[in-house]
Amino acid sequence: MGKHKIKADESNTIGSNIRRIRLEEGIGQTEMASRVQLCDVALTRESLVKIEGGRQHISLEQLKAIRDILGCTYEDLLNGDAGQDN
């Protein structure tokens, strides 16, 4: 499978949602990066900081691993108002 990247939008919806849900779950950035790495997906804490801050694109593989770890849906991660009532 090729390296597919999802471009961050101007409002950084994906990164903001990852950060919000991660914090709701009580998972730190270092722990999240470690868990993603355990899924055989490359992600450093520094990359996670950049993704959450909208300064780096996220790969499909990273998005899937993060979704699985956080126990949420793609909609929760991709939509601007997702997860607010969960």
N, C-alpha and C positions, 0 to 999 in steps of 0.2 A: 504494500500500500504506500502511495506517495505521501509526501508531507503536505497536507492541506492546512492552510491557516485561515482563521476567521478574523476578519478585520474588525478592530474596535471601532465603534461608532463615536461620533463627537461627544455624546453624553456619557461614554464609557459604561454603558449598561451592563455588559457582561462582567467586567472587572468589579464594578460596584456590587452586583448581585453575588458574585463569588465571595467577596469580602463580607457582605452582610450575613449571608447564610453560614459561612465559615465561623464567624463570630457568634452567631446564634447557637451553633453546635459546640462552641467552646474549644475550637481547634485553632492552635497557633499556626503561624506561617511556616515555621520550621517543621512542625509535625505534619502539616498538609503536604509540604514538598516531599517529606520522607514517605508518606503514605502513597503519593503518586508514583514515586520511584519504585516502591514495592510492587506496583502494578506493571513494572517494566516500561514505564513512560518517563522520558527525561524531563525533569523540572527541578530547578534549583530554587532556593528561597528567594534569591535575587530576581529570578525570572518571575516568580509569583508576585513579588512586590511590584514589578513593572507591569504585569498583566492587570493587577488590581488597580494600579494607578493609570491605566490606559496608555502606557508608553510602549507596550509590546503586544503583538498579536498572539493569540492562543491557537495552538494546533487542535485539530479534531481529536487526536488521541488524548491530549491534555484535558480537553473539555469533557470527554467521556469519562476519564478517570476521576476527575473532580466531581462530576455528577454522581458517579457511583459511590464515592467516598462520602459525599454530603447527603446521599439518600434523597436527592431531589430530582426534578424533571428538567429536561432541556428548556421547557417553557419558563421554569423558575429562574434559570440562568440567562435566558435570552430576552425576556420581556421586561420592559421598563417598570411595570407595576406588579410583576409576578412575586409570589411568596409573601405578600404583605399580610394576608389573612391566615397563613399556615401556622 
